[in-house]
Amino acid sequence: MTDATSTDDPPTTGQKFAAEVLGTFVLVFFGVGAALMSGGDYITTGLTFGLTVVVMAYAVGRISGGHFNPAVTLGAVLGGRLPWNSLPLYVGAQLVGGLLAGAALFGLMHGFAGYSSEGAIGANAFGDQSASNYAMWAAFLLEALLTLVFLYVILAVTDERNEFQALMGPLSIGFALAMIHFASMGATGTSVNPARSIGVGVFGGTDAIIQLWLFIVAPLVGAAIAGLTYPLIFGHGSEPVAGSGLNFGGGGRRQQQPSYAPPATYEQQWNQGQPPQQQWQAPAAPQQQNWGQQPAPAQPWGQPQQPAPQAAPPAQPPAQAPQHWGQPAADPYAPPAPQAPQPPAQEWGRPIEDDGEDGRTQVRRPD
């Protein structure tokens, strides 16, 4: 049996375009649709906008990163996450998705008898067009500030140094968007997304179209500030993507720092152009030390590793003579038996000493 390894091809330009169109369509259609169908209920509308971001980021975030917002894309470019040449693709797809969602809502809302889209399509507004007559300067500052916070959250949770960006990133972004809606719906209807404002605003009548400029400029200003200042405050995990930030012609790249989290396609789409992330490897387990053995001395830092000395083999007991069958085994603890005196060796031609029997000296004849 052979193991076959397959590598996923990177997303094509068409796939990224389609992912952004679909994600933005779902965001605007369900978010604004929930506001229209619920009569502008705070909890329903805020949670719906947040949940759509979570769902679609999990669904297509691996393809395009799940921006669904021109302000998010601008912040990613200025923050060094995306090259400038990708900006038209993303923004164009987001505008198409928003306009398709606005058109779908415009048509479906006419299913109610006597419906008129002017002032009743979920368009963002300020001044006398808003429900609370919120001032223009305050609306601008509010939208810019909320987008600034939103981009800080997005850039932080998608930072390549964040170990849990692929799992928790969409949840954090969705919760942040829900919080933003809870804090601003009563003032401007909450934009922080030019595609959301344009998508339904063009169907809301002349007054809604005239006020669109604020909900385009203010979010872009907030996103630009966040994209430029995030690296200054929190730094980069690696060099910016070539052709991003304030570098329009290219940029350096260096190897990323090792991370405990495996690389994910969601992270790769948020840090495009970076080299593959190194896989973390666990350190080798130390050798098991035998009982009674002296521990090896600590290795000074920076010196080459010395091979561990081999332990001397244990002394072997002396070999015993083979035991004959039927012969009792010798007691190893018994004292050694006395040795009988041995006669001196007799040399050839030397007279044999008298044994005292007949008093004669005998001479051994050589054989």
C-alpha positions as CSV (number, residue, x, y, z in Angstrom):
1,M,0.0,0.0,0.0
2,T,1.3,3.4,-0.9
3,D,0.4,6.7,0.7
4,A,-0.6,9.4,-1.8
5,T,-0.2,13.1,-0.7
6,S,-2.3,15.7,-2.5
7,T,-1.9,19.4,-2.3
8,D,-4.8,21.7,-2.6
9,D,-4.5,24.2,-5.5
10,P,-4.7,27.9,-4.4
11,P,-8.0,29.6,-5.1
12,T,-8.3,31.2,-8.5
13,T,-9.2,34.8,-9.2
14,G,-12.7,33.8,-10.3
15,Q,-13.2,31.7,-7.1
16,K,-12.2,34.7,-4.9
17,F,-14.6,37.0,-6.8
18,A,-17.4,34.5,-6.5
19,A,-16.7,34.0,-2.8
20,E,-16.9,37.8,-2.1
21,V,-20.0,38.2,-4.2
22,L,-21.8,35.4,-2.3
23,G,-20.6,36.5,1.1
24,T,-21.6,40.1,0.7
25,F,-24.9,39.1,-0.8
26,V,-25.8,37.0,2.2
27,L,-24.6,39.6,4.7
28,V,-26.7,42.4,3.1
29,F,-29.7,40.3,2.3
30,F,-30.1,38.6,5.6
31,G,-28.9,41.5,7.8
32,V,-31.1,44.2,6.2
33,G,-33.9,41.7,5.6
34,A,-34.0,40.9,9.3
35,A,-34.2,44.7,10.1
36,L,-37.1,45.1,7.6
37,M,-39.0,42.0,8.7
38,S,-38.6,42.6,12.4
39,G,-39.4,46.3,12.3
40,G,-35.9,47.3,13.2
41,D,-35.7,45.1,16.4
42,Y,-32.3,45.7,18.0
43,I,-31.4,42.2,19.0
44,T,-32.8,40.5,15.9
45,T,-31.0,42.8,13.5
46,G,-27.7,43.0,15.4
47,L,-27.4,39.2,15.9
48,T,-28.4,38.6,12.3
49,F,-25.6,40.8,10.9
50,G,-23.1,39.1,13.3
51,L,-24.3,35.6,12.5
52,T,-24.1,36.1,8.7
53,V,-20.4,37.1,9.0
54,V,-19.7,34.0,11.1
55,V,-21.4,31.6,8.8
56,M,-20.0,33.0,5.6
57,A,-16.5,33.4,6.9
58,Y,-16.5,29.7,7.9
59,A,-18.1,28.9,4.5
60,V,-15.9,30.8,2.0
61,G,-13.2,32.4,4.2
62,R,-10.7,29.7,3.0
63,I,-11.1,31.0,-0.5
64,S,-11.0,34.8,-0.2
65,G,-10.5,35.5,3.5
66,G,-14.2,36.5,3.9
67,H,-13.9,40.3,3.7
68,F,-17.5,41.1,2.5
69,N,-16.7,44.8,3.1
70,P,-14.6,47.3,1.1
71,A,-13.4,49.0,4.3
72,V,-12.1,45.6,5.5
73,T,-10.3,45.1,2.3
74,L,-8.7,48.6,2.4
75,G,-7.6,47.9,6.0
76,A,-6.1,44.6,5.0
77,V,-4.1,46.2,2.1
78,L,-2.8,49.1,4.3
79,G,-2.0,46.6,7.1
80,G,0.3,44.6,4.8
81,R,-2.0,41.6,4.5
82,L,-3.1,42.0,0.8
83,P,-1.5,43.5,-2.2
84,W,-2.9,46.7,-3.8
85,N,-3.6,44.8,-7.1
86,S,-6.2,42.7,-5.3
87,L,-8.2,45.7,-4.2
88,P,-10.3,46.2,-7.4
89,L,-11.2,42.6,-7.5
90,Y,-12.4,42.5,-3.9
91,V,-14.2,45.8,-3.9
92,G,-15.9,45.1,-7.2
93,A,-17.1,41.7,-6.0
94,Q,-18.5,43.2,-2.8
95,L,-20.3,46.0,-4.6
96,V,-21.9,43.4,-7.0
97,G,-23.0,41.3,-4.0
98,G,-24.5,44.3,-2.2
99,L,-26.4,45.5,-5.2
100,L,-27.8,42.1,-5.9
101,A,-29.0,41.8,-2.3
102,G,-30.5,45.3,-2.5
103,A,-32.3,44.4,-5.7
104,A,-33.6,41.1,-4.2
105,L,-34.9,42.9,-1.2
106,F,-36.5,45.7,-3.3
107,G,-38.4,43.1,-5.3
108,L,-39.5,40.9,-2.4
109,M,-40.7,43.8,-0.3
110,H,-43.1,44.8,-3.0
111,G,-45.0,41.6,-2.0
112,F,-46.5,43.7,0.8
113,A,-49.5,45.7,-0.4
114,G,-48.8,49.4,-0.7
115,Y,-45.0,49.1,0.0
116,S,-42.8,52.0,-1.0
117,S,-39.0,51.6,-0.9
118,E,-38.4,55.3,-0.2
119,G,-37.3,55.5,3.5
120,A,-38.3,51.9,4.0
121,I,-35.5,49.8,2.5
122,G,-33.1,49.8,5.4
123,A,-30.8,52.6,4.1
124,N,-28.4,54.3,6.4
125,A,-29.2,58.0,7.2
126,F,-28.3,61.0,9.3
127,G,-29.9,64.4,10.0
128,D,-33.5,64.8,9.3
129,Q,-33.5,61.5,7.3
130,S,-32.6,59.5,10.4
131,A,-35.1,58.4,13.0
132,S,-33.3,60.3,15.8
133,N,-32.2,63.3,13.7
134,Y,-28.6,62.5,14.4
135,A,-26.1,65.3,13.4
136,M,-23.9,64.8,10.3
137,W,-20.6,65.4,12.1
138,A,-21.5,63.0,14.9
139,A,-22.6,60.4,12.3
140,F,-19.2,60.7,10.5
141,L,-17.2,60.3,13.7
142,L,-19.4,57.5,14.9
143,E,-19.0,55.5,11.7
144,A,-15.3,56.1,11.4
145,L,-14.7,55.1,15.1
146,L,-16.8,52.0,14.9
147,T,-15.0,50.9,11.7
148,L,-11.6,51.6,13.3
149,V,-12.5,49.3,16.2
150,F,-13.9,46.7,13.8
151,L,-10.7,46.7,11.8
152,Y,-8.5,46.4,14.9
153,V,-10.5,43.3,15.9
154,I,-10.2,41.8,12.4
155,L,-6.5,42.5,12.0
156,A,-5.8,41.1,15.5
157,V,-7.7,37.8,15.2
158,T,-6.4,37.2,11.7
159,D,-2.8,38.0,12.7
160,E,-0.5,35.1,11.7
161,R,0.9,35.1,15.3
162,N,-2.6,34.3,16.6
163,E,-2.7,30.5,17.3
164,F,-6.5,30.2,17.0
165,Q,-7.3,32.5,14.1
166,A,-8.7,29.8,11.9
167,L,-11.1,28.5,14.6
168,M,-12.0,31.6,16.6
169,G,-11.5,34.4,14.0
170,P,-14.9,34.3,12.4
171,L,-16.7,34.1,15.8
172,S,-14.8,37.1,17.1
173,I,-15.5,39.2,14.0
174,G,-19.2,38.3,14.1
175,F,-19.5,39.1,17.7
176,A,-17.8,42.4,17.1
177,L,-20.2,43.3,14.3
178,A,-23.2,42.5,16.5
179,M,-21.8,44.7,19.3
180,I,-21.3,47.6,16.8
181,H,-24.9,47.3,15.7
182,F,-26.1,47.3,19.3
183,A,-24.2,50.6,19.9
184,S,-25.2,52.5,16.8
185,M,-28.4,51.4,15.2
186,G,-30.5,54.1,16.8
187,A,-28.2,56.8,15.3
188,T,-27.3,55.9,11.7
189,G,-28.7,52.4,11.2
190,T,-25.1,51.2,11.4
191,S,-23.1,50.9,8.2
192,V,-19.3,50.4,8.8
193,N,-19.6,48.8,5.3
194,P,-19.9,50.8,2.1
195,A,-21.2,47.8,0.2
196,R,-24.1,47.4,2.6
197,S,-25.0,51.1,2.4
198,I,-24.7,51.3,-1.4
199,G,-26.5,48.0,-2.0
200,V,-29.8,49.2,-0.5
201,G,-29.3,52.9,-0.6
202,V,-29.6,53.2,-4.4
203,F,-33.1,51.7,-4.0
204,G,-34.1,54.1,-1.2
205,G,-34.8,57.2,-3.2
206,T,-33.0,60.5,-3.9
207,D,-32.4,61.5,-0.2
208,A,-30.8,58.1,0.6
209,I,-28.5,58.4,-2.4
210,I,-27.4,61.9,-1.5
211,Q,-26.4,60.8,1.9
212,L,-24.4,57.8,0.7
213,W,-21.1,59.7,0.7
214,L,-20.9,59.7,4.5
215,F,-21.3,56.0,4.7
216,I,-18.6,55.5,2.1
217,V,-16.0,58.0,3.3
218,A,-16.3,57.5,7.0
219,P,-15.8,53.7,7.1
220,L,-12.9,54.0,4.7
221,V,-11.2,56.6,6.9
222,G,-11.6,54.5,10.0
223,A,-10.3,51.4,8.1
224,A,-7.3,53.3,6.7
225,I,-6.3,54.6,10.2
226,A,-6.6,51.0,11.6
227,G,-4.6,49.5,8.7
228,L,-1.8,52.0,9.1
229,T,-1.6,52.0,12.9
230,Y,-2.1,48.4,13.7
231,P,1.5,47.4,12.6
232,L,2.9,50.4,14.4
233,I,1.2,49.4,17.6
234,F,1.4,45.6,17.5
235,G,4.0,45.0,14.9
236,H,4.2,42.4,12.1
237,G,4.6,38.7,12.4
238,S,6.6,38.9,9.2
239,E,7.4,41.4,6.5
240,P,4.3,42.9,4.7
241,V,3.1,41.3,1.6
242,A,4.8,42.6,-1.5
243,G,2.9,45.6,-3.0
244,S,0.9,46.3,0.2
245,G,0.7,49.1,2.7
246,L,2.5,52.2,1.5
247,N,4.8,50.2,-0.7
248,F,3.1,50.1,-4.2
249,G,6.0,48.5,-6.1
250,G,6.9,45.5,-4.0
251,G,8.2,44.5,-0.6
252,G,10.6,42.2,1.2
253,R,9.7,38.8,2.5
254,R,11.2,36.8,5.2
255,Q,10.5,33.4,6.8
256,Q,7.7,33.4,9.3
257,Q,8.3,32.5,12.8
258,P,7.3,29.0,13.8
259,S,3.8,28.7,15.3
260,Y,2.1,26.0,17.4
261,A,-0.9,26.2,15.2
262,P,-1.0,24.4,11.8
263,P,-1.4,26.6,8.8
264,A,-4.9,27.1,7.6
265,T,-6.3,28.3,4.3
266,Y,-8.3,31.0,6.2
267,E,-5.1,32.4,7.6
268,Q,-3.3,32.1,4.3
269,Q,-6.0,34.2,2.6
270,W,-5.5,36.9,5.2
271,N,-1.7,36.9,4.8
272,Q,-1.4,36.4,1.1
273,G,2.0,36.1,-0.5
274,Q,3.7,34.9,2.7
275,P,5.9,31.8,2.6
276,P,4.4,28.6,4.0
277,Q,4.3,28.4,7.8
278,Q,6.8,26.1,9.5
279,Q,5.3,23.1,11.2
280,W,6.0,22.9,14.9
281,Q,7.9,19.9,15.9
282,A,8.0,18.5,19.4
283,P,11.5,18.3,21.0
284,A,13.0,14.8,21.2
285,A,12.3,13.0,24.4
286,P,15.3,12.7,26.7
287,Q,17.0,9.3,27.2
288,Q,15.6,7.3,30.0
289,Q,18.0,7.1,33.0
290,N,18.6,3.7,34.6
291,W,18.2,3.4,38.4
292,G,21.4,4.3,40.1
293,Q,23.1,5.7,37.0
294,Q,24.7,9.1,37.4
295,P,22.9,11.8,35.4
296,A,24.7,13.3,32.5
297,P,26.2,16.8,33.0
298,A,24.1,19.8,31.7
299,Q,25.2,20.9,28.2
300,P,26.3,24.6,28.2
301,W,24.1,26.7,25.8
302,G,25.7,27.2,22.4
303,Q,28.2,24.3,22.5
304,P,27.8,21.3,20.3
305,Q,26.1,18.3,21.7
306,Q,28.6,15.7,23.0
307,P,27.7,12.0,22.7
308,A,26.7,10.4,26.0
309,P,29.4,8.0,27.3
310,Q,28.5,4.4,27.1
311,A,28.1,2.6,30.4
312,A,30.6,-0.2,31.1
313,P,29.1,-3.7,30.8
314,P,28.5,-5.4,34.2
315,A,31.2,-7.9,35.3
316,Q,30.5,-11.4,34.4
317,P,30.9,-14.2,37.0
318,P,33.8,-16.7,36.4
319,A,32.9,-19.6,34.3
320,Q,32.4,-22.9,36.0
321,A,33.5,-26.2,34.8
322,P,30.8,-28.3,33.2
323,Q,28.9,-30.5,35.6
324,H,28.8,-34.2,34.9
325,W,25.5,-36.0,35.1
326,G,24.9,-37.5,38.5
327,Q,27.7,-35.6,40.2
328,P,26.5,-33.3,43.0
329,A,26.8,-29.6,42.4
330,A,29.6,-28.0,44.3
331,D,28.7,-25.6,47.0
332,P,29.8,-22.1,45.8
333,Y,30.2,-21.0,49.5
334,A,32.3,-24.0,50.7
335,P,36.0,-23.3,51.5
336,P,38.4,-24.6,49.0
337,A,39.6,-28.2,49.6
338,P,43.3,-28.6,50.6
339,Q,45.5,-29.6,47.7
340,A,47.6,-32.8,48.0
341,P,51.4,-32.3,47.8
342,Q,52.7,-33.0,44.3
343,P,56.0,-34.9,43.9
344,P,58.8,-33.0,42.2
345,A,59.1,-33.5,38.6
346,Q,61.8,-36.0,37.6
347,E,64.3,-34.9,35.1
348,W,65.7,-37.4,32.5
349,G,69.0,-39.2,33.5
350,R,68.9,-38.0,37.1
351,P,69.2,-40.7,39.8
352,I,66.1,-41.4,41.7
353,E,66.5,-40.7,45.4
354,D,66.7,-43.6,47.8
355,D,63.4,-44.5,49.2
356,G,65.1,-46.3,52.1
357,E,63.9,-49.8,51.2
358,D,67.2,-51.7,50.3
359,G,69.8,-48.9,50.6
360,R,70.8,-49.1,46.9
361,T,70.8,-46.4,44.5
362,Q,68.8,-46.9,41.3
363,V,69.6,-45.3,38.0
364,R,66.7,-44.9,35.6
365,R,67.6,-46.2,32.2
366,P,66.4,-44.1,29.4
367,D,63.7,-45.8,27.5
